[in-house]
Amino acid sequence: MAPAMRPEQEASCKATEDHRSEFDAAKPPPFRIGDVRAAVPAHCWRKSPLRSLSYVARDVVVVAALAAAAWRADSWALWPLYWAVQGTMFWALFVLGHDCGHGSFSDSGTLNSVVGHLLHTFILVPYNGWRISHRTHHQNHGHIEKDESWHPITEKVYQKLEPRTKTLRFSVPFPLLAFPVYLWYRSPGKEGSHFNPSSDLFTPKERRDVIISTTCWFTMIALLIGMACVFGLVPVLKLYGVPYIVNVMWLDLVTYLHHHGHQDLPWYRGEEWSYLRGGLTTVDRDYGWINNIHHDIGTHVIHHLFPQIPHYHLVEATKAARPVLGRYYREPEKSGPLPMHLITVLLKSLRVDHFVSDVGDVVFYQTDPSLSGDKWTGTDKQK
């Protein structure tokens, strides 16, 4: 039997419990980004080109084998399975190209560019255009005005949207098909295109890079058209078109859930924003068996803070940094073999995460009752 606590011990325990219960994720953390960096083992920063290329080889072999098997079988009983698996592999190729864009693939800019262009062009992503805008996203994560992808729209902008646009924006499957539209037109309230070298997404020095990637993209389109002329449109759609759509759905699902699905995720303006606080608004997700297939992209908090860390070190780096992050790290819900639990998370978020206030330097998502069916009881506070 444990001895009774003294009054001062009871008071201390109560104060600790009160402190925990009053945790506010929007408050500045009691640690610096240097503290998090120091917790990550030194070897986690080292990049191995051979190891990175081995993942590329693995994925390319799987993609080729799947396509060959599907072409040979040509059975409608198997095509849906092929589409699901091959679309997931296309998504895995995107993640490797994503690592090239961050420079976490290798220390060679030339190798990163060549591999990144090959992988992203194959799945119709303009590598440099996307790489530059994604860099902007990382540099401004969690900032309402300056963030580039999956940032919230303000109430003023939201109210100007047509009712049909509001419904489509928050109704499955449309948010899961947003990426190609984003590449061409960006997000509501922003102008420009990932294909246009004159877009305000890019500096004059970056225009040549954008032209190269856009040229690669149109070359891939021409190749697909040529294949359709030779083999027929339907075979190209079955082998490539449907998996491409599945890849887009994976991309939108994963990237959306990196930044949504928790009611305590703040967004910042002005001096309240910092690189560290913005990075701490990202969320890790567990994808079960898919974790290894898509190169642990769900281990996202440490990736956002330190995008130079190779994907094969993210799990270890996260484990080392968790004691420093404390409650600012949101433990991901454990997945079964397949991440079916994330469907519920997605649907709930689309039902309640609609816009943020036009005022306040620390704000949270608010809900349009006309879309949710009832008023949200979650956080809608602002500072």
GIJOZI-V721798 format. One record per backbone hydrogen bond with DSSP energy under -1.0 kcal/mol. NH is the residue of the N-H (numbers start at 1). CO is the residue of the C=O. If there is no record, write none. Layout:
nh: (NH:NH)
co: (CO:CO)
//
This chain:
nh: (10:11:12:13:14:15:16:17:18:19:20:21:22:23:27:36:37:38:40:44:45:46:52:53:54:55:56:57:58:59:60:61:62:63:64:65:66:67:68:69:70:71:72:73:74:78:79:82:83:84:85:86:87:88:89:90:91:92:93:94:95:96:97:98:99:100:101:102:103:104:105:112:113:114:115:116:117:118:119:120:121:122:124:125:127:130:131:132:133:134:135:136:137:138:139:140:143:144:147:155:158:159:161:166:167:168:169:170:171:174:176:177:182:183:184:185:186:190:194:199:202:206:210:211:212:213:214:215:216:217:218:219:220:221:222:223:224:225:226:227:228:229:230:231:232:236:237:238:239:240:241:242:244:245:246:247:248:249:250:251:252:253:254:255:256:257:258:259:265:267:268:269:272:273:278:279:280:281:282:283:285:289:290:291:294:295:296:297:299:300:304:305:306:309:313:314:317:318:319:320:321:322:325:326:328:329:340:342:343:345:346:347:348:349:350:351:352:353:354:354:355:356:363:366:371:372:373:383)
co: (6:7:8:9:10:11:12:13:14:15:16:17:18:20:24:32:33:34:37:41:42:43:48:49:50:51:52:53:54:55:56:57:58:59:60:61:62:63:64:65:66:67:68:69:70:75:75:78:79:80:81:82:83:84:85:86:87:88:89:90:91:92:93:94:95:96:97:98:99:99:99:108:109:110:111:112:113:114:115:116:117:118:121:120:125:126:127:128:129:130:131:132:133:134:135:136:140:268:143:356:154:155:158:162:163:164:165:166:168:171:173:174:178:179:180:181:182:187:183:196:199:203:206:207:208:209:210:211:212:213:214:215:216:217:218:219:220:221:222:223:224:225:226:227:228:232:233:234:235:236:236:237:240:241:242:243:244:245:246:247:248:249:250:251:252:253:254:256:262:363:142:361:269:270:274:275:276:278:279:258:298:337:287:288:290:292:291:294:296:298:300:301:302:306:310:311:313:314:315:316:317:318:321:322:325:326:338:339:340:341:342:343:344:345:346:347:348:349:352:366:366:153:267:355:368:368:369:362)
//
